[in-house]
Amino acid sequence: MPHDAVLNHVPATPPATAAGGVLSRTAFRATFDNVRLAVSEALSALDPLNLSDEELGSVQMILAEALNNVAEHAYPTNNPGQVKLVLRHGRAGVLIEIRDHGQPMPNGRPPLGRHPTETQPDDRLPEGGFGWFLIRQLARDLIYDRENGENFLIFRIAVGERPA
């Protein structure tokens, strides 16, 4: 039986010249299995951009961190809610939009994140730790807001940029 992440995936061909062309729209229940599938579908949607392995790795890492945070923290474990993921491509790179109706982020903003130190073992990283540090290092124009019970996180990754 296919996961609902696959059932709700809508690939799109980016317009040749328009900034903000939609590459993919996906909606899925916030489970770790569905996050893996959604990340895989997102990477496939980026195929037309001919990204380098390094660029694809950055996108994969950021998407996995952000979506796993939704699966882990936004909804109760026994009642995962819906997540919407939209990828757009424009002159400044790939724009990623993640929406959910789960719990808001603590203090109404994403954590700053912390780089692990030698005195802190890798297997005991604190919440809001290295994952958010990576997201903030690799993403640009990070925006989080909550409106009408919906969280939205939008950020840009400077990959697959087109000349102006």
CORTADA-V293109 format. One record per residue. N is the residue number from 1. RES is the residue in one small letter. SS is DSSP state (h for helix, s for strand, l for the rest). OMEGA is omega in radians with two decimals (NA if undefined). Layout:
n=<N & N>
res=<RES & RES>
ss=<SS & SS>
omega=<OMEGA & OMEGA>
//
This chain:
n=<1 & 2 & 3 & 4 & 5 & 6 & 7 & 8 & 9 & 10 & 11 & 12 & 13 & 14 & 15 & 16 & 17 & 18 & 19 & 20 & 21 & 22 & 23 & 24 & 25 & 26 & 27 & 28 & 29 & 30 & 31 & 32 & 33 & 34 & 35 & 36 & 37 & 38 & 39 & 40 & 41 & 42 & 43 & 44 & 45 & 46 & 47 & 48 & 49 & 50 & 51 & 52 & 53 & 54 & 55 & 56 & 57 & 58 & 59 & 60 & 61 & 62 & 63 & 64 & 65 & 66 & 67 & 68 & 69 & 70 & 71 & 72 & 73 & 74 & 75 & 76 & 77 & 78 & 79 & 80 & 81 & 82 & 83 & 84 & 85 & 86 & 87 & 88 & 89 & 90 & 91 & 92 & 93 & 94 & 95 & 96 & 97 & 98 & 99 & 100 & 101 & 102 & 103 & 104 & 105 & 106 & 107 & 108 & 109 & 110 & 111 & 112 & 113 & 114 & 115 & 116 & 117 & 118 & 119 & 120 & 121 & 122 & 123 & 124 & 125 & 126 & 127 & 128 & 129 & 130 & 131 & 132 & 133 & 134 & 135 & 136 & 137 & 138 & 139 & 140 & 141 & 142 & 143 & 144 & 145 & 146 & 147 & 148 & 149 & 150 & 151 & 152 & 153 & 154 & 155 & 156 & 157 & 158 & 159 & 160 & 161 & 162 & 163 & 164>
res=<m & p & h & d & a & v & l & n & h & v & p & a & t & p & p & a & t & a & a & g & g & v & l & s & r & t & a & f & r & a & t & f & d & n & v & r & l & a & v & s & e & a & l & s & a & l & d & p & l & n & l & s & d & e & e & l & g & s & v & q & m & i & l & a & e & a & l & n & n & v & a & e & h & a & y & p & t & n & n & p & g & q & v & k & l & v & l & r & h & g & r & a & g & v & l & i & e & i & r & d & h & g & q & p & m & p & n & g & r & p & p & l & g & r & h & p & t & e & t & q & p & d & d & r & l & p & e & g & g & f & g & w & f & l & i & r & q & l & a & r & d & l & i & y & d & r & e & n & g & e & n & f & l & i & f & r & i & a & v & g & e & r & p & a>
ss=<l & l & l & h & h & h & h & l & l & s & s & l & l & l & l & l & l & l & l & l & s & s & s & s & s & s & s & s & s & l & l & h & h & h & h & h & h & h & h & h & h & h & h & h & h & l & h & h & h & l & l & l & h & h & h & h & h & h & h & h & h & h & h & h & h & h & h & h & h & h & h & h & h & h & l & l & l & l & l & l & l & s & s & s & s & s & s & s & s & s & l & l & s & s & s & s & s & s & s & s & l & l & l & l & l & h & h & h & l & l & l & l & l & l & l & l & l & l & l & l & l & h & h & h & l & l & l & l & l & h & h & h & h & h & h & h & h & h & l & s & s & s & s & s & s & s & s & l & l & s & s & s & s & s & s & s & s & l & l & l & l & l & l & l>
omega=<-3.11 & 3.06 & -3.13 & 3.08 & 3.14 & -3.07 & -3.06 & -3.11 & 3.12 & 3.10 & 3.12 & 3.09 & -3.11 & 3.04 & -3.06 & -3.04 & -3.02 & 3.01 & 3.09 & 3.12 & -3.11 & 3.07 & -3.02 & 2.98 & -3.12 & 3.01 & -3.08 & 3.04 & -3.04 & 3.01 & -3.12 & 3.08 & 3.14 & 3.07 & 3.12 & 3.13 & -3.14 & 3.10 & 3.12 & 3.10 & 3.13 & 3.13 & 3.08 & 3.14 & 3.14 & -3.12 & -3.11 & -3.11 & -3.14 & -3.14 & 3.06 & 3.09 & 3.12 & 3.12 & 3.11 & 3.11 & 3.11 & 3.13 & -3.13 & -3.11 & -3.11 & 3.13 & -3.13 & -3.14 & -3.08 & -3.11 & 3.08 & 3.05 & 3.09 & -3.11 & -3.08 & -2.95 & -3.00 & -3.05 & 3.02 & -3.09 & -3.07 & -3.12 & -3.10 & 3.14 & -3.06 & 3.02 & 3.05 & -3.12 & 3.09 & 3.05 & 3.08 & 3.09 & 3.11 & -3.09 & -3.08 & 3.10 & -3.11 & 3.10 & -3.11 & 3.13 & 3.11 & 3.14 & 3.06 & 3.10 & -3.14 & 3.13 & 3.08 & 3.07 & 3.13 & -3.14 & 3.07 & 3.13 & 3.11 & 3.09 & 3.10 & -3.10 & -3.13 & 3.04 & 3.12 & 3.14 & 3.12 & -3.13 & -3.13 & -3.11 & -3.12 & -3.08 & 3.13 & 3.12 & -3.14 & 3.03 & -3.09 & -3.05 & -2.96 & 3.13 & 3.12 & 3.04 & 3.12 & -3.14 & -3.11 & 3.12 & -3.02 & -3.10 & 3.09 & 3.03 & -3.10 & 3.13 & 3.00 & 3.04 & 3.08 & -3.12 & 3.13 & 3.10 & -3.14 & 3.02 & 2.92 & 3.13 & -3.13 & 3.09 & -3.13 & 3.03 & -3.04 & 3.08 & 3.12 & -3.11 & 3.11 & 3.07 & -3.12 & NA>
//
